[in-house]
Each structure stands twice: as C-alpha cells, then as structure tokens.
Amino acid sequence: MIYIGLAGWGDHDSLYRDGIRQRDKLAQYSSHFPIVEVDSSFYAISPLRNVEKWVSETPENFRFVVKAYQGMTKHRRGKDIPFTSVTEMFDAFKASLKPYQETNKLAMVLFQFPPWFHCRKENVAYIRSCRKMMEDIPVALEFRHQSWYSDAYREGTLRFMKEEGWIHSIADEPQSGEGSVPLVPTATDSNLTLVRMHGRNTQGWNKQEGVDWREVRFLYKYNESELLEMQQVLQQLSQQTKDIYVIFNNNSGGDAASNAKEFQQLLGIEYEGLAPKQLGLF
C-alpha cells in the first residue's frame, strides 16, 4: 500500500479553512492524509503533552514519521546540545515517543544525516550505535552526502542498511554536487520504505550569500511528467516492500499539498478511515 502525506501540518494553508488556529490544524490535516512527518522534533525533543494531543486528535489508523533530534544526527554538536551525554539525549528522545507507541501510531523515526556526514568508518560506527540505542523502534536512514551512493560504496551502503535493520529513506532531490544524493529505488526493509520528495530546485539547494536558504531550498512544484516518473519508481519499489510512505517536502512555495493530492489522484488511491471533513457553517 502507498501512503501519501506532508512534512509537517502547520504551513499548508490550502488545506485549511480561513481563521483556523494553529493548534487545530492537525485534526483537519488528518481528514486529507493518513500520514505526516513531524519536523518539530528535529529542532527540539517534543514535550509529552504535545505528542499526547497529536495522537488524541488523529484517527486510529493515522501514522507519524518522527524526525530524530538534530543532536542525534550530528547537526548540532558539543556545547550546543542541552544534554550531558549521548545516552541521556537518546533516552529523552525515546521517552517522547511513548504516546505514539502506546497508540500504535509510530510509523518510524527518521535519521536524516547532514551534507557533511561522509561515508567514513567512524560514521558507519556511529550509525550502528544509533541503531543499538534505538532498540526495537523502527528507524529510517537518509543521507545527504553523495559518497554513500558512490560506485565504490553504494552496494555496501544498501547491504549495511539491510543487515543493521534500517528502513531506506529514498530522496528525490536536486542533483547539486556532493551535498545531494541520487535517487536509489532500492528497499532495505521488506515491510516499509520511505520516499521523501524534496523538489528539484537545483539552484536553490545549496546555501547562497544574501538568500534565505531555507525559504528557497524546497521551492519547487512537480509537474505531471515528474510525478509520472515517480509513479514508475513506486511501482519498482512495490515489488520489494509491502508499504511505501511518500512525504512531500517541497513546501517553500506552498506546493506540497497540491502535489500530494495530484499524486494521489494519479495513483488512483482513496484512503479509508480519515478524519471527517470539516463542514462550513452553511
């Protein structure tokens, strides 16, 4: 089965009625899509009260892809991390997952490593330690440095993921030097695979002087031809894995929701068990 959703639920204005409060958006989001990626957990470990609210206001079969905290993925290091040890950091993050787990709404935790995280022995060892610290929690692995998929290391990378119990997070993104990876449509888990649609804004992908990088990096709208290309990719993956989660992350210009809806229609998918649609006053 293919499940389609978005990265976050707060910024997709086309989904919501005018005047809706931020805290009410997830409930309405879950009337459109069966999955969502929690991005806020990357910047700070989510308080339990927030997670309890999120799981309580979504349907029974709704699922969350939770991004690992940035200290866990080497985006933040040293004094910037508000924990005394790596173990304390991982324990705090795992504690924040309990409400998802208790309601069977945790799809996976996504470890997205930064562009400077090269394919090196010490980094392989760190990934192995992450898998161990996460215990039996489903985890997905996404790279941003091209070396992991170079001719010399690609097969080893995929074999490592499979042997160590990592779900492959397959990225569709601009091909813009070492800080981007090719689309590699290979599943490493027979039950679940993640596909993240970052857009193809090659010019905006890397940091530029005088430009709000985060605003332009994901500024992209997929056209029908490109979505048809991705349909072929999913057909290939469906021969390797039971369920495929597709997350649209191309939202700098507000295009993720419309692209996700278009892709769902193109694939001919109708989801059951969504939250009821909000009706207007009249």
KAZI-V341614 format. One record per backbone hydrogen bond with DSSP energy under -0.5 kcal/mol. CO is the residue of the C=O (numbers start at 0). NH is the residue of the N-H. E is the energy in kcal/mol with one decimal. If there is no record, write none. Layout:
co->CO nh->NH e->E
co->CO nh->NH e->E
//
This chain:
co->0 nh->2 e->-0.5
co->0 nh->243 e->-2.7
co->2 nh->245 e->-3.3
co->3 nh->33 e->-0.6
co->3 nh->34 e->-0.6
co->4 nh->247 e->-2.3
co->5 nh->7 e->-0.9
co->5 nh->36 e->-2.4
co->10 nh->12 e->-1.2
co->11 nh->14 e->-2.1
co->12 nh->15 e->-1.3
co->16 nh->19 e->-1.5
co->20 nh->23 e->-1.6
co->21 nh->24 e->-1.5
co->23 nh->27 e->-1.1
co->24 nh->28 e->-3.1
co->25 nh->29 e->-2.4
co->27 nh->30 e->-1.7
co->28 nh->31 e->-2.4
co->28 nh->32 e->-1.7
co->29 nh->274 e->-2.3
co->33 nh->62 e->-2.0
co->34 nh->5 e->-0.6
co->35 nh->37 e->-0.5
co->35 nh->64 e->-2.8
co->36 nh->7 e->-2.1
co->36 nh->38 e->-0.9
co->37 nh->66 e->-2.0
co->38 nh->41 e->-2.0
co->38 nh->42 e->-0.6
co->39 nh->42 e->-0.7
co->39 nh->43 e->-1.8
co->41 nh->69 e->-2.6
co->46 nh->49 e->-0.8
co->46 nh->50 e->-1.8
co->47 nh->51 e->-3.0
co->48 nh->52 e->-1.6
co->49 nh->53 e->-2.4
co->50 nh->54 e->-2.5
co->51 nh->55 e->-1.5
co->52 nh->56 e->-1.4
co->54 nh->57 e->-0.7
co->58 nh->61 e->-1.7
co->62 nh->35 e->-1.3
co->63 nh->65 e->-0.6
co->63 nh->106 e->-2.7
co->63 nh->107 e->-1.1
co->64 nh->37 e->-3.3
co->64 nh->66 e->-0.5
co->65 nh->109 e->-2.5
co->68 nh->71 e->-1.6
co->68 nh->72 e->-0.7
co->69 nh->74 e->-2.0
co->69 nh->75 e->-1.4
co->70 nh->73 e->-0.7
co->72 nh->113 e->-0.8
co->76 nh->79 e->-1.6
co->77 nh->80 e->-1.7
co->79 nh->81 e->-0.5
co->80 nh->82 e->-1.2
co->84 nh->88 e->-1.9
co->85 nh->89 e->-2.5
co->86 nh->90 e->-2.5
co->87 nh->91 e->-2.3
co->88 nh->92 e->-2.1
co->89 nh->93 e->-2.7
co->90 nh->94 e->-2.1
co->91 nh->95 e->-1.4
co->92 nh->96 e->-0.6
co->93 nh->96 e->-1.0
co->94 nh->97 e->-1.2
co->96 nh->99 e->-0.5
co->96 nh->100 e->-2.2
co->97 nh->101 e->-3.0
co->98 nh->102 e->-1.2
co->99 nh->104 e->-3.1
co->99 nh->105 e->-0.7
co->100 nh->103 e->-1.3
co->104 nh->63 e->-2.9
co->104 nh->106 e->-0.8
co->107 nh->65 e->-2.4
co->108 nh->110 e->-0.6
co->108 nh->139 e->-3.2
co->109 nh->67 e->-3.1
co->109 nh->111 e->-0.8
co->110 nh->112 e->-0.7
co->110 nh->141 e->-2.7
co->113 nh->116 e->-2.0
co->113 nh->143 e->-0.5
co->115 nh->117 e->-1.3
co->117 nh->119 e->-1.4
co->119 nh->123 e->-2.3
co->120 nh->124 e->-2.2
co->121 nh->125 e->-1.6
co->122 nh->126 e->-2.4
co->123 nh->127 e->-2.1
co->124 nh->128 e->-1.9
co->125 nh->129 e->-2.2
co->126 nh->130 e->-2.2
co->127 nh->131 e->-1.7
co->128 nh->132 e->-2.4
co->129 nh->133 e->-1.9
co->131 nh->134 e->-1.2
co->133 nh->136 e->-2.0
co->137 nh->108 e->-2.2
co->138 nh->166 e->-3.0
co->139 nh->110 e->-3.0
co->140 nh->168 e->-2.2
co->141 nh->112 e->-2.6
co->143 nh->145 e->-0.5
co->144 nh->147 e->-1.4
co->145 nh->148 e->-1.8
co->146 nh->149 e->-1.4
co->149 nh->152 e->-0.7
co->149 nh->153 e->-2.7
co->152 nh->156 e->-2.9
co->153 nh->157 e->-2.4
co->154 nh->158 e->-2.4
co->155 nh->159 e->-2.5
co->156 nh->160 e->-2.3
co->157 nh->161 e->-2.0
co->158 nh->162 e->-2.7
co->159 nh->163 e->-2.4
co->160 nh->164 e->-0.7
co->160 nh->165 e->-3.0
co->161 nh->164 e->-0.6
co->166 nh->140 e->-2.7
co->166 nh->168 e->-0.5
co->167 nh->169 e->-0.8
co->167 nh->193 e->-1.8
co->168 nh->170 e->-0.5
co->169 nh->195 e->-2.8
co->170 nh->172 e->-0.7
co->171 nh->197 e->-2.4
co->171 nh->198 e->-0.6
co->173 nh->175 e->-1.1
co->176 nh->179 e->-1.2
co->177 nh->145 e->-2.9
co->181 nh->183 e->-0.6
co->182 nh->184 e->-0.6
co->183 nh->185 e->-2.5
co->189 nh->241 e->-1.9
co->190 nh->242 e->-2.2
co->192 nh->244 e->-2.8
co->193 nh->169 e->-3.3
co->194 nh->196 e->-0.5
co->194 nh->246 e->-2.8
co->195 nh->171 e->-2.7
co->195 nh->197 e->-0.9
co->196 nh->248 e->-3.2
co->199 nh->201 e->-1.7
co->200 nh->204 e->-0.8
co->201 nh->204 e->-0.7
co->201 nh->205 e->-0.5
co->207 nh->210 e->-1.5
co->210 nh->212 e->-1.6
co->211 nh->214 e->-1.3
co->211 nh->215 e->-1.3
co->212 nh->216 e->-2.3
co->215 nh->218 e->-1.6
co->217 nh->219 e->-1.2
co->217 nh->251 e->-1.3
co->217 nh->252 e->-0.5
co->222 nh->226 e->-2.1
co->223 nh->227 e->-2.3
co->224 nh->228 e->-1.7
co->225 nh->229 e->-1.9
co->226 nh->230 e->-1.9
co->227 nh->231 e->-1.6
co->228 nh->232 e->-1.6
co->229 nh->233 e->-2.4
co->230 nh->234 e->-2.1
co->231 nh->235 e->-1.9
co->232 nh->236 e->-2.3
co->233 nh->237 e->-2.4
co->235 nh->238 e->-1.0
co->236 nh->239 e->-2.3
co->236 nh->240 e->-1.5
co->242 nh->192 e->-1.6
co->243 nh->2 e->-3.0
co->243 nh->245 e->-0.5
co->244 nh->194 e->-3.1
co->244 nh->246 e->-0.5
co->245 nh->4 e->-2.5
co->245 nh->247 e->-0.5
co->246 nh->196 e->-3.4
co->246 nh->248 e->-0.6
co->247 nh->6 e->-1.9
co->248 nh->250 e->-1.5
co->249 nh->254 e->-0.7
co->250 nh->253 e->-1.2
co->254 nh->258 e->-2.4
co->255 nh->259 e->-2.6
co->256 nh->260 e->-2.4
co->257 nh->261 e->-2.4
co->258 nh->262 e->-2.6
co->259 nh->263 e->-2.3
co->260 nh->264 e->-2.2
co->261 nh->265 e->-2.4
co->262 nh->266 e->-2.1
co->263 nh->267 e->-0.6
co->263 nh->268 e->-2.2
co->264 nh->267 e->-0.7
//
